[in-house]
Amino acid sequence: SEIPFPGTTHGAILDALARAVEAHAPTFALLDQITSQPAIELPVGEMIALLRSRGVREVAVDGAHALGQVPIDVDALDADFYFANAHKWAFAPP
């Protein structure tokens, strides 16, 4: 779904996601934890809860931009899949 920008809020993101789910009735969803541009941290926990409540059976989270930026608790997210890559951080200075 389109994320409203500028003026992005968690509420606006969740509203946009709810409208997209109502319009398309997906069974699978792929979410970014942090968007590539303009680097918005999405409320993935709340997004997953919303998707589950609307009948989405499988949810995957792309955490490539989240590694090293925000605390990550994969178990707490309740996603079916969480994937990321370390190439952005493998050669970064400590």
Secondary structure, DSSP 8 states (H G I E B T S, - for coil): -----SS--HHHHHHHHHHHHHHH--SEEEEESB-SSS--B--HHHHHHHHHHTT--EEEEE-TTTTTTS---HHHHT-SEEE--STTTTTS--
